[in-house]
Amino acid sequence: MLFDIIRRTFAVVILNITGAFVGGSVIGIEIWQAAIMAAVAGVMGVAQELSRSYLSDGHLDVEEINRTFGKIADKSGPKEK
């Protein structure tokens, strides 16, 4: 379960970094700085959502982890019309 969380967190970090390259270059931040900021934001976003799930009942199960990453994927994915 831990390795699943790590792999999925890495996927969130990649999603955040790809968006930060464009945004960082537009406002004049160096690429490596934008990537680090996006990576930290991705990890903290995952930690925040998992913490919310943990606080609700005191443990994390697979369903809660899937729900957490589903929320994050919905936020970053394309919107359907």
DAMO-V507009 format. One record per helix or strand of 2 or more residues. SS is the DSSP state (hx for helix, st for strand). FROM is the first residue (numbers start at 1). TO is the last residue. If there is no record, write none. Layout:
ss:SS from:FROM to:TO
ss:SS from:FROM to:TO
This chain:
ss:hx from:2 to:27
ss:hx from:31 to:57
ss:hx from:62 to:76
